[in-house]
Amino acid sequence: MKIVVAQTAGFCMGVKRAVELVLDAPKKHDPPIFTYGPLIHNPQVLDLLKEKGITIIDRIPESGQGVVLIRAHGVPPDEKKALKKAGFTVIDATCPRVIKVQSIILKHARKGFTAIIIGDRDHPEVRGLLGFAGGNGHVVKSLEDMSALPEFGQAIIVAQTTLNSLSFKKITDWVQAHHPHYKIFSTICDSTSMRQAEIGRLAKMADALIVVGGRNSGNTQRLADISRLSNIPTYHIESESELKPENFESIRTVAITAGASTPNWIINRVFRTLEKFSLKRGAAVKKALFSMQRACLLTNLYVALGAGFLCLACSLIQKIDEYEPYVFISFLYVLSMHTLNNLIGKRADRYNDPDREFFYQRHRIVLTVLALASGAAGLLISANMGVAPFLTLLIMSLLGLSYNLKIFPSWRHFRYARLRDLPGSKTVLISVAWGMVTSLLPTLAQSHAFSLLNLGVFLWATGLVFARTAFFDILDMQGDRIVGKETIPLIVGEKATFRFLNILLAAEIALVVIARLTGMIATLDIWVIICPVFMLFIIHVHQKGAMLPGIRLEFLVESAVGLAGVVALVKILMLKY
């Protein structure tokens, strides 16, 4: 079964901004923290905020304290003033697109215009918009409602930002024919229009369509309604638990879209659940391959194998002949550190990778023993090589173990009690650790004089792992923000991180080419260029929306690092035979 996910699925700009504001509020303000009404129409997000102690108030008290966030839908201006008068610190999380509609209504209300709002009278956005009309506003939901209104001397027409585009056009066509002097403003959000238009394209290629989002979400309901008009089976669900395997037994292609208030982690869970449905229907070989991929990724065996392969390539480039123990140490170190840190810091997996969270919870004892045993084995092997490699690996292991542990005292204005609290530390530390163990440790162990070649290999290996780790950070942005991680994409933004990764990988390619042109590396070594090239390809395809988070994507990203070892093995065979 082929699974297609809409490029427009998930948080729109306004919802993303509102969620980020509310999640960042506890870092900047003392409790209590409230939202005035539900922040967005998504039950999972509301449950999350409740867990964090952020509660909802529906009425404005005479007096209060703390912080109140105005929801993405906006509120009437008099209610915002009342919140401030009551004593609350007010953070306005109103969607900028909604603010634009509010401004249009307010500007024309001051000039005596009547405001006609096309939308759902009971929707919080519409109630908020009415508050800007100065008592001279009307709400219409249908052409019948519009035709029932008296004629006004001057009036404006606006729409609820999540309105069905077809409904808006039907009503405004009638207005232009019967009241040509009315001013019409097309205020449906671009995100809404694009989602609705994409439904038509998806319906032509899919046998069934899944709409993910809250049942109280107006824009999600409209997506489901538009899909049903296409006469294909449509399933409006709030979470993956509502999916039934029997509904997809004869489906060859299924499409997934989601409302503007649906978080990425819910979409990813739906995608992974459908992957499992597809696996059950597949051939025995396909099932076995998928199960093997999943097991190798969950246990970190595949990522550790990639580290070993990277060490093999780095050793051969640096002309280190007795490379076997260093390859084994790299494998054991990465296996140990990744497993232990997943065991200690698995909170984000609840959102980013629930399968991994369940796997680690179920097998935590076995995984703990495996991690400790592999770490100890690596140290024993390094001890036989000398003091320098042993101390290097010991210090790196201690730093890796302490990443999620509280090692510094924390004060009110100093919150960096753990290494993980340092902004961007995860990606940098992982990359440097990999670079050390896969490229510098072999040089230290053999007491080679440190050369420009050694520096270049270290930078190349570190940069490749940085690209791999930062890409995973981009995929995990929403879950990381929820648990308070400050990864590089959360600091500089997704687009800036992608731009940097493209530049970094281009530099990785250039470094290999320059090294070959200057004679620093052998002819066969230039083929390691395939690693950054393959990573660039994965990033490009993912940005186009053709490759989505799941077992296959994770496997391909880890393979981009391991390809260096494949090149090294080919070199060994060619030199031998």
DRENMARDREN-327878 format. One line per field, with one value per residue (C-alpha): residue number from 1; chain; z negated, y, x. Coordinates in Angstrom, 1 decimal, always signed. Each point is the difference from the previous one (the first is absolute). Example, Ala and Ser with C-alpha at 12.3 -4.5 7.8 and 13.67 -1.06 7.14 Angstrom:
<atoms>
num	[1	2] $
cadena	[A	A] $
zz	[-7.8	+0.7] $
yy	[-4.5	+3.4] $
xx	[+12.3	+1.4] $
</atoms>
This chain:
<atoms>
num	[1	2	3	4	5	6	7	8	9	10	11	12	13	14	15	16	17	18	19	20	21	22	23	24	25	26	27	28	29	30	31	32	33	34	35	36	37	38	39	40	41	42	43	44	45	46	47	48	49	50	51	52	53	54	55	56	57	58	59	60	61	62	63	64	65	66	67	68	69	70	71	72	73	74	75	76	77	78	79	80	81	82	83	84	85	86	87	88	89	90	91	92	93	94	95	96	97	98	99	100	101	102	103	104	105	106	107	108	109	110	111	112	113	114	115	116	117	118	119	120	121	122	123	124	125	126	127	128	129	130	131	132	133	134	135	136	137	138	139	140	141	142	143	144	145	146	147	148	149	150	151	152	153	154	155	156	157	158	159	160	161	162	163	164	165	166	167	168	169	170	171	172	173	174	175	176	177	178	179	180	181	182	183	184	185	186	187	188	189	190	191	192	193	194	195	196	197	198	199	200	201	202	203	204	205	206	207	208	209	210	211	212	213	214	215	216	217	218	219	220	221	222	223	224	225	226	227	228	229	230	231	232	233	234	235	236	237	238	239	240	241	242	243	244	245	246	247	248	249	250	251	252	253	254	255	256	257	258	259	260	261	262	263	264	265	266	267	268	269	270	271	272	273	274	275	276	277	278	279	280	281	282	283	284	285	286	287	288	289	290	291	292	293	294	295	296	297	298	299	300	301	302	303	304	305	306	307	308	309	310	311	312	313	314	315	316	317	318	319	320	321	322	323	324	325	326	327	328	329	330	331	332	333	334	335	336	337	338	339	340	341	342	343	344	345	346	347	348	349	350	351	352	353	354	355	356	357	358	359	360	361	362	363	364	365	366	367	368	369	370	371	372	373	374	375	376	377	378	379	380	381	382	383	384	385	386	387	388	389	390	391	392	393	394	395	396	397	398	399	400	401	402	403	404	405	406	407	408	409	410	411	412	413	414	415	416	417	418	419	420	421	422	423	424	425	426	427	428	429	430	431	432	433	434	435	436	437	438	439	440	441	442	443	444	445	446	447	448	449	450	451	452	453	454	455	456	457	458	459	460	461	462	463	464	465	466	467	468	469	470	471	472	473	474	475	476	477	478	479	480	481	482	483	484	485	486	487	488	489	490	491	492	493	494	495	496	497	498	499	500	501	502	503	504	505	506	507	508	509	510	511	512	513	514	515	516	517	518	519	520	521	522	523	524	525	526	527	528	529	530	531	532	533	534	535	536	537	538	539	540	541	542	543	544	545	546	547	548	549	550	551	552	553	554	555	556	557	558	559	560	561	562	563	564	565	566	567	568	569	570	571	572	573	574	575	576	577] $
cadena	[A	A	A	A	A	A	A	A	A	A	A	A	A	A	A	A	A	A	A	A	A	A	A	A	A	A	A	A	A	A	A	A	A	A	A	A	A	A	A	A	A	A	A	A	A	A	A	A	A	A	A	A	A	A	A	A	A	A	A	A	A	A	A	A	A	A	A	A	A	A	A	A	A	A	A	A	A	A	A	A	A	A	A	A	A	A	A	A	A	A	A	A	A	A	A	A	A	A	A	A	A	A	A	A	A	A	A	A	A	A	A	A	A	A	A	A	A	A	A	A	A	A	A	A	A	A	A	A	A	A	A	A	A	A	A	A	A	A	A	A	A	A	A	A	A	A	A	A	A	A	A	A	A	A	A	A	A	A	A	A	A	A	A	A	A	A	A	A	A	A	A	A	A	A	A	A	A	A	A	A	A	A	A	A	A	A	A	A	A	A	A	A	A	A	A	A	A	A	A	A	A	A	A	A	A	A	A	A	A	A	A	A	A	A	A	A	A	A	A	A	A	A	A	A	A	A	A	A	A	A	A	A	A	A	A	A	A	A	A	A	A	A	A	A	A	A	A	A	A	A	A	A	A	A	A	A	A	A	A	A	A	A	A	A	A	A	A	A	A	A	A	A	A	A	A	A	A	A	A	A	A	A	A	A	A	A	A	A	A	A	A	A	A	A	A	A	A	A	A	A	A	A	A	A	A	A	A	A	A	A	A	A	A	A	A	A	A	A	A	A	A	A	A	A	A	A	A	A	A	A	A	A	A	A	A	A	A	A	A	A	A	A	A	A	A	A	A	A	A	A	A	A	A	A	A	A	A	A	A	A	A	A	A	A	A	A	A	A	A	A	A	A	A	A	A	A	A	A	A	A	A	A	A	A	A	A	A	A	A	A	A	A	A	A	A	A	A	A	A	A	A	A	A	A	A	A	A	A	A	A	A	A	A	A	A	A	A	A	A	A	A	A	A	A	A	A	A	A	A	A	A	A	A	A	A	A	A	A	A	A	A	A	A	A	A	A	A	A	A	A	A	A	A	A	A	A	A	A	A	A	A	A	A	A	A	A	A	A	A	A	A	A	A	A	A	A	A	A	A	A	A	A	A	A	A	A	A	A	A	A	A	A	A	A	A	A	A	A	A	A	A	A	A	A	A	A	A	A	A	A	A	A	A	A	A	A	A	A	A	A	A	A	A	A	A	A	A	A	A	A	A	A	A	A	A	A	A	A	A	A	A	A	A	A	A	A	A	A	A	A	A	A	A	A	A	A	A	A	A	A	A	A	A	A	A	A	A	A	A	A	A	A	A	A	A	A	A] $
zz	[+0.0	+1.0	-2.5	+1.1	-2.4	+1.0	+0.1	-1.7	-2.9	-3.6	-1.8	+1.9	-0.7	-2.5	-2.0	-0.1	-1.3	-2.7	-1.2	-0.1	-2.0	-2.6	-0.2	-0.5	-2.6	-3.1	+0.8	+0.0	-2.5	-3.5	-0.5	+0.2	+3.8	+1.7	+3.5	+0.5	+1.5	+1.7	+1.7	+3.2	+0.9	-0.5	-3.0	-0.1	-0.2	-2.7	-2.0	+0.3	-1.3	-2.9	-0.9	-0.1	-2.4	+2.6	-0.6	+1.8	-1.4	+1.8	-2.0	-1.0	-3.8	-1.7	-1.1	+0.8	+0.3	+2.3	+3.8	+2.4	+3.7	+2.4	+2.3	+3.7	+1.0	-1.7	-2.4	+0.1	-1.0	-3.1	-1.3	+0.5	-2.0	-2.7	-0.5	-0.4	-2.4	-2.1	-0.6	+2.5	+2.1	+3.5	+2.8	+3.3	+2.0	+2.6	+3.5	+2.0	+2.8	-2.4	-1.2	+3.6	+0.2	-3.3	+1.3	+3.2	-2.0	-2.6	+2.7	+1.9	-3.2	-0.9	+3.4	-0.6	+2.1	-0.8	-0.4	+1.5	-1.1	+1.8	-2.4	-2.9	-2.6	-2.9	+1.1	-2.4	+2.9	+1.2	-3.5	-0.3	+3.5	-0.9	-3.0	+2.4	+1.9	-2.7	-0.2	+3.8	+1.0	+1.4	+0.5	+2.9	+0.6	+3.3	+3.0	-1.6	-3.0	+2.3	+2.1	-3.2	-1.1	+0.9	+2.4	-1.7	+1.3	-0.5	-1.0	+0.0	+0.5	-1.8	-0.6	-2.9	+0.8	+0.1	+2.1	+2.9	+3.1	+2.1	-2.5	+0.0	+3.8	+0.2	-2.4	+1.4	+3.6	-1.2	-1.8	+3.1	+2.0	-2.5	-2.1	+2.2	-2.3	-2.9	-0.5	+0.0	-1.7	+0.6	-3.5	+0.2	-1.1	+2.7	-2.0	-0.1	+3.7	+0.8	-2.2	+1.6	+3.5	-0.8	-1.0	+3.6	+1.2	-2.7	+0.8	+3.6	-1.0	-3.1	-0.7	-3.5	-1.9	-3.7	-1.6	-3.3	-2.5	-2.8	+0.6	-1.4	+2.6	+2.6	+2.7	-0.6	+0.4	+3.2	+1.4	-0.8	+1.6	+3.2	+0.1	-0.3	+3.0	+2.0	-0.5	-1.5	-3.5	-2.5	-3.6	-2.4	-3.0	-3.0	-0.6	+1.4	-2.5	+2.1	+3.1	+0.8	+2.1	+1.7	+1.6	+2.0	+1.0	+3.7	+0.1	+2.3	-0.7	-3.1	-0.4	-3.3	-0.6	-3.3	-1.3	-0.9	-3.7	+0.3	-1.3	+2.0	-2.6	+0.5	+3.8	-0.4	-2.3	+2.6	+2.7	-2.0	-0.8	+3.7	+0.6	-2.3	+1.8	+3.3	-1.5	-1.1	+3.6	+1.6	+1.1	-2.4	+1.2	-0.3	-3.5	-1.1	+1.5	-1.7	-3.4	+0.3	+0.8	-3.0	-2.4	+1.1	-0.4	-3.3	-1.6	+1.5	+1.7	+3.4	-1.2	-1.8	+3.2	+1.8	-2.5	+0.5	+3.8	-0.3	-2.1	+2.6	+2.7	-2.1	-1.0	+3.6	+1.2	-2.8	+1.1	-3.3	+0.8	-3.3	+0.0	-1.4	-3.7	+0.7	+2.1	-2.8	-2.6	+2.1	+0.3	-3.8	-1.0	+2.1	-0.9	-3.7	+0.0	+2.3	-1.9	-3.5	+1.0	+1.6	-3.3	-2.1	+2.2	+1.8	-0.9	+3.5	+1.6	-1.3	+2.8	+2.5	+0.0	-2.2	+1.3	-1.4	-3.3	-0.3	+1.0	-2.6	-2.7	+0.8	+0.3	-2.3	-2.0	+3.0	+1.7	-3.1	-0.3	+3.7	-0.3	-3.1	+1.4	+3.4	-1.8	-2.3	+2.9	+2.0	-3.0	-0.5	+3.6	-0.1	-3.3	+1.9	+2.5	-2.4	-2.5	+2.6	+1.8	-3.3	-1.6	+3.1	+0.2	-3.8	+0.0	+3.0	-1.7	-3.2	+2.0	+1.9	-3.2	-1.7	+3.0	-1.6	-3.7	-2.3	-0.5	-0.6	-2.8	+1.4	-1.1	+0.9	+2.7	+1.0	+1.4	+1.6	-2.6	+2.7	+3.1	+2.0	-1.3	+2.0	+3.2	+3.0	-2.1	+1.1	+3.7	-0.7	-2.7	+2.0	+3.1	-1.8	-1.9	+3.2	+1.7	-2.9	-0.3	+3.8	+1.2	-2.8	-2.3	+2.5	+0.5	-3.8	-0.5	+2.6	-1.2	+3.5	+0.3	+0.4	+3.6	+2.2	+1.4	-3.5	-0.6	+3.4	-0.7	-3.5	+1.4	+2.8	-2.3	-2.5	+2.7	+1.4	-3.4	-0.7	+3.1	-0.9	-3.6	+0.9	+2.6	-2.7	-2.2	+2.7	+0.1	-3.8	-0.4	-1.4	-2.5	-1.1	-0.6	-2.1	-2.4	+0.0	+2.1	+1.8	+3.1	+2.8	+2.2	-2.9	-0.5	+3.6	+1.7	+2.4	+3.2	-1.3	-1.1	+3.3	+1.8	-2.3	+0.6	+3.7	-0.3	-2.4	+2.2	+3.1	-2.1	-0.8	+3.7	+0.8	-2.8	+1.5	+3.5	-1.2	-2.0	+3.1	+2.3	-2.5	-0.3	-3.7	+0.6	+2.4	+3.2	-1.5	-3.1	+2.0	+0.2	-3.6	+1.7	+0.4	-3.7	+0.1	+3.5	-1.3	-3.0	+2.2	+2.1	-3.1	-1.2	+3.4	+0.4	-3.6	+0.6	+3.1	-2.2	+1.7	-3.0	-3.4	-3.5	-0.6	-0.1	+3.7	-0.3	-3.2	+1.6	+3.0	-2.1	-2.1	+3.3	+1.2	-2.7	+0.4	+3.8	-0.9	-1.3	+3.2	+2.0	-2.4	+0.4	+3.8	-0.2	-2.2	+2.5	+3.0	-1.6	-1.1	+3.3] $
yy	[+0.0	+3.4	+2.8	+3.6	+2.9	+3.5	+2.6	+2.4	-2.4	+1.2	+3.2	+3.2	+3.1	+1.5	-3.2	-0.7	+3.5	-0.4	-3.4	+1.2	+3.1	-2.2	-2.6	+2.8	+1.8	-2.1	+0.9	+3.7	+0.5	-1.3	-2.1	-0.1	+0.0	-0.2	+0.1	+2.0	-2.8	-3.0	+1.2	-2.1	-2.6	-3.1	-2.4	-1.3	+3.4	+1.1	-3.1	+0.8	+3.5	-1.4	-2.3	+3.0	+1.8	+2.4	+0.2	+1.6	+2.8	+0.7	+3.0	+3.2	+0.4	+3.4	-0.5	-2.5	-0.6	-1.8	-0.2	-0.4	-1.0	+1.1	-2.9	-0.1	+0.7	+3.5	+1.7	+3.2	+3.0	+0.7	-3.4	+0.5	+3.3	-1.7	-2.6	+2.7	+1.9	-3.1	-0.1	-2.6	+0.2	-0.5	-1.7	+0.3	-3.2	+1.0	-1.2	+2.8	-0.8	+0.4	+3.3	+1.2	-0.7	+1.7	+3.1	+0.1	-0.1	+2.6	+2.4	+0.0	-0.1	+3.4	+1.3	-1.3	-3.1	-3.0	-3.2	-3.2	-3.0	-3.3	-2.8	-2.0	+2.2	-2.2	-0.3	+1.9	+1.8	+1.4	+1.1	+1.8	+1.7	+1.2	+1.9	+2.2	+1.0	+2.4	-1.5	+0.4	-3.6	-2.9	-3.7	-2.1	-3.6	-0.6	+1.8	-0.1	+1.8	+2.6	+0.6	+0.5	+3.0	+3.5	+2.1	+2.3	+3.3	-1.1	-3.4	-2.3	-3.8	-2.0	-3.7	-2.2	-0.9	-3.8	+0.3	-2.3	+1.8	-1.2	+1.3	+3.4	+0.2	-1.0	+2.8	+2.7	-0.7	+0.7	+3.2	+1.3	-0.5	+1.5	+2.5	+1.0	+3.0	-2.4	-0.4	-3.6	-1.1	-3.5	-0.9	-3.8	-1.0	-1.1	-3.2	-0.8	+0.5	-2.1	-2.9	+0.0	+0.1	-2.8	-2.2	-0.1	-1.1	-2.7	-1.3	-0.7	-2.1	-1.8	-2.7	+1.4	+3.1	+0.6	+3.4	+0.4	+2.6	+0.9	-0.5	+3.5	+1.5	+1.9	-0.1	-3.8	-0.7	+1.9	-2.0	-3.2	+1.4	+1.0	-3.5	-1.7	+2.1	-1.8	-3.3	-1.8	-1.7	+2.7	-0.6	+3.0	-1.1	+1.7	-2.5	-3.2	-2.1	+0.5	-1.7	-3.5	-2.4	-1.5	+3.4	+0.0	-3.7	+0.8	+3.5	+0.4	+3.7	+1.9	+3.8	+1.8	+3.7	+1.9	+3.1	+3.1	-0.8	-3.6	-0.4	-1.9	-2.7	-1.1	-0.1	-2.0	-2.5	-0.5	-0.4	-2.6	-1.9	-0.2	-1.2	-2.9	-0.7	-0.1	-2.4	-2.5	-0.1	-0.3	-3.0	-2.0	+1.4	+3.6	-0.7	-1.5	+3.0	+2.6	-1.9	-0.3	+3.8	+0.8	-2.2	+1.3	+3.6	-0.4	-1.9	+2.6	-2.9	+1.7	+3.4	-1.7	-2.0	+3.3	+1.4	-3.1	+0.4	+3.7	-0.9	-2.6	+2.7	+2.6	-2.6	-0.9	+3.6	+0.7	-3.1	-1.8	-3.7	-1.7	+1.5	-3.0	+1.0	+3.7	-1.1	-2.2	+2.8	+2.4	-2.5	-0.7	+3.6	+1.3	-3.0	+0.6	+3.8	+0.1	-2.7	+1.4	+3.5	-1.3	-1.8	+3.1	+2.7	-1.7	+2.6	+1.5	-3.4	+0.1	+2.6	-0.6	-3.8	-1.8	-3.4	+0.6	+1.2	-3.2	-2.1	+1.5	-0.2	-3.7	-1.1	+2.5	-2.6	-1.9	+3.3	+1.3	-3.1	+0.2	+3.6	-0.4	-3.2	+1.6	+3.1	-2.1	-2.2	+3.1	+1.4	-3.4	-0.1	+3.6	-0.8	-2.5	+2.6	+2.5	+2.7	+2.7	-1.9	-1.3	+3.4	+1.5	-2.6	+0.2	+3.7	-0.2	-2.7	+2.0	+3.1	-2.2	-1.5	+3.4	+1.6	-0.5	+0.1	+3.0	+0.9	+3.8	+1.8	+1.9	+3.4	+2.2	+1.8	-2.9	-2.9	-2.0	-2.8	-2.7	-0.1	-0.5	+3.3	+1.9	+1.2	-2.1	-2.3	-3.2	+0.3	+1.4	-2.5	-3.0	+1.2	+0.7	-3.3	-2.0	+1.9	-0.7	-3.7	-0.7	+2.1	+1.3	-3.0	-2.2	+2.7	+0.4	-3.7	-0.4	+3.1	+1.6	+3.6	+2.1	+1.2	+2.1	-3.2	-1.1	+3.4	-0.2	-3.5	+1.0	+3.0	-2.1	-2.7	+2.5	+2.0	-3.0	-1.1	+3.6	+0.0	-3.4	+1.1	+3.5	-1.6	-2.2	+3.1	+1.7	-3.0	+0.1	+3.7	-0.1	-2.8	+1.7	+3.3	-1.7	-1.6	+3.2	-1.0	+2.8	-1.6	+2.0	-0.1	+1.4	+2.8	+1.1	-1.4	-2.8	+1.9	+1.4	-3.5	-1.5	+2.7	-0.6	-3.7	+0.5	+2.2	-2.4	-3.0	+2.0	+0.8	-3.7	-0.8	+2.8	-1.2	-3.5	+1.5	+2.3	-2.7	-2.2	+2.8	+0.8	-3.6	-0.3	-3.0	-2.9	-0.3	-2.6	+2.1	+2.7	-2.3	+0.9	+3.0	-2.1	+0.5	+3.8	-0.4	-2.6	+2.1	+3.0	-2.1	-1.1	+3.5	+1.2	-2.7	+0.5	+3.7	-0.7	-2.1	-3.3	-1.6	+0.1	-0.9	-3.7	-3.2	+0.3	+3.7	-0.7	-3.0	+2.0	+2.8	-2.4	-1.7	+3.3	-0.3	-3.7	+0.3	+1.2	-3.5	-1.6	+2.1	-1.0	-3.7	+0.3	+1.6	-2.8	-2.6	+1.8	+0.4	-3.6	-1.5] $
xx	[+0.0	+1.4	-0.4	-0.1	+0.0	-1.2	+2.7	-2.4	-0.8	+0.6	+0.4	-0.5	+2.1	-2.5	-0.5	+3.7	+0.6	-2.7	+1.3	+3.6	-1.1	-1.8	+2.8	+2.6	-2.1	+1.1	+3.7	-0.8	-2.8	-0.8	-3.2	-2.9	-0.3	-3.4	-1.5	-3.2	-2.1	+1.5	+3.3	-0.8	-2.6	+2.2	-0.6	+3.6	+1.5	-2.5	+0.8	+3.7	-0.5	-2.1	+2.9	+2.3	-2.3	-1.3	-3.7	-3.0	-2.1	-3.4	-1.1	+1.9	+0.1	-0.2	+3.6	+2.7	+3.8	+2.3	+0.2	-2.9	+0.6	-2.6	-0.7	+0.8	-3.6	+0.1	-2.5	-2.1	+2.1	-2.1	+0.8	+3.7	-0.3	-1.9	+2.7	+2.6	-2.3	-0.4	+3.7	+1.3	+3.0	-1.4	+1.9	-1.9	+0.3	-2.6	+0.9	+1.5	-2.5	-2.9	+1.5	+0.0	-3.8	-0.5	+1.8	-2.1	-3.2	+1.2	+1.2	-3.3	-2.1	+1.5	-1.2	-3.5	+0.1	-2.1	+2.1	-1.4	+2.0	-0.4	+0.5	-1.3	-1.6	+1.0	+3.7	+2.3	+1.7	-3.3	-1.0	+3.3	-0.4	-3.5	+1.5	+1.9	-3.1	-1.2	-3.5	-0.5	+0.9	-1.9	+0.9	-1.2	+0.6	-1.8	-1.4	-3.4	+1.3	+1.7	-3.1	-2.1	+2.0	-1.2	+2.0	+2.6	+1.2	+3.6	+1.2	+3.0	+0.1	+2.7	+0.3	+1.0	+3.6	-0.8	-3.2	-0.6	+1.2	-2.9	-2.5	+1.7	+0.0	-3.7	-1.0	+2.3	-1.1	-3.6	+1.1	+1.8	-3.2	-2.4	+2.1	+2.9	+0.8	+1.0	+3.7	+1.1	+3.2	+1.3	+1.2	+0.1	+3.5	+2.4	+0.7	-3.7	-0.4	+3.0	-1.1	-3.5	+1.5	+2.4	-2.9	-1.1	+3.4	+0.3	-3.4	+1.0	+3.0	-1.3	-2.5	-0.7	+0.7	+0.7	-0.6	+1.8	-1.1	-2.4	-3.7	-0.6	+2.4	-2.0	+2.8	+0.5	-3.7	-0.1	+2.9	-1.9	-3.2	+2.0	+1.5	-3.4	-1.2	+2.7	-1.8	+3.0	-0.1	+0.9	+1.0	+0.0	+2.1	+1.5	+2.8	+1.5	-2.0	-3.1	+1.5	-1.3	+2.1	-3.1	-0.8	+3.2	+0.2	-0.8	+1.5	+3.0	+0.6	-1.0	+0.4	+0.4	-0.9	-0.5	-1.5	+1.9	+0.0	+1.3	+3.5	+2.7	+0.4	-3.6	+0.4	+3.2	-1.8	-2.7	+2.6	+1.9	-3.3	-0.8	+3.5	-0.7	-3.3	+1.8	+2.6	-2.6	-1.3	+3.4	+2.0	+2.1	+3.3	-1.3	-1.3	+3.4	+1.9	-2.2	+0.2	+3.8	+0.3	-2.2	+1.9	+3.4	-1.1	-1.8	+3.0	+2.5	+1.9	-0.3	+1.2	+2.9	+0.8	+0.1	+2.5	+2.2	-0.2	+0.9	+3.0	+1.1	-0.1	+1.8	+2.7	+0.7	+0.1	+2.5	+2.0	-0.5	+0.4	-1.0	-3.5	-2.0	+0.1	-0.9	-3.0	-1.2	+0.6	-2.0	-2.9	+0.0	+0.3	-2.9	-2.2	+0.6	-0.4	-3.1	-1.8	+0.8	-1.1	-3.2	-0.7	+0.7	-1.5	-2.9	-2.7	+0.1	-0.6	-3.6	-0.6	+2.9	+0.1	-2.6	+1.1	+3.5	-1.5	-2.1	+3.0	+2.3	-2.6	-0.7	+3.7	+1.8	+1.8	+1.4	+0.9	+1.7	+2.1	+0.9	+1.0	+2.2	+1.6	+0.9	+1.3	+2.2	+1.3	+1.0	+2.0	+1.7	+1.1	+1.3	+1.9	+2.1	+1.0	+1.5	-0.7	-0.9	-2.8	-1.4	-0.2	-1.4	-2.8	-0.6	-0.4	-2.3	-2.1	-0.3	-1.1	-2.5	-1.4	-0.3	-1.9	-3.5	+1.2	-0.1	+3.7	-0.1	-1.9	-3.1	-1.1	-2.9	+1.9	+2.3	-1.9	+2.9	+0.2	+0.6	+2.0	-3.2	-1.3	+2.7	-1.7	+1.0	+2.3	-1.5	+0.9	+3.5	+1.0	-1.3	+1.9	+3.3	-0.2	-0.5	+2.8	+2.3	-0.7	-0.1	+3.0	+2.2	+0.1	+1.8	+2.6	+0.5	+0.3	+2.7	+1.9	-0.1	+1.1	-3.1	-0.2	-2.2	-1.4	-1.1	-1.7	-1.8	-1.2	-1.2	-1.9	-1.5	-1.3	-1.3	-1.7	-1.7	-1.3	-1.1	-2.2	-1.5	-0.8	-1.3	-2.3	-1.5	-0.3	-2.1	-2.3	-0.3	-0.6	-3.5	+0.8	+3.2	-1.7	-2.6	+2.6	+2.1	+3.0	+1.7	+1.3	+1.6	-3.1	-2.0	+2.5	+0.6	-3.1	-0.7	+0.7	+3.3	+1.1	-0.8	+2.0	+2.9	-0.1	+0.0	+3.1	+1.7	-0.5	+1.2	+3.1	+0.4	+0.0	+2.5	+2.3	+0.2	+0.6	+2.7	+1.7	+0.2	+1.2	+2.8	+1.0	-0.9	-2.2	+0.1	-2.1	-2.3	-0.7	-1.8	-3.0	-0.9	-1.4	-3.1	-0.9	-0.7	-1.5	-2.5	-0.8	-0.7	-2.3	-1.9	-0.4	-1.2	-2.5	-1.3	-0.4	-2.1	-2.3	+0.8	+1.6	-1.6	+1.1	-0.1	+2.1	+1.1	+1.1	+1.9	+1.7	+1.1	+1.4	+2.1	+1.1	+1.5	+2.6	+0.5	+0.7	+3.5	+0.7	-1.4	+2.5	+2.8	-0.9	+0.0	+3.4	+1.3	-1.2	+1.4	+3.4	+0.0	-1.0] $
</atoms>
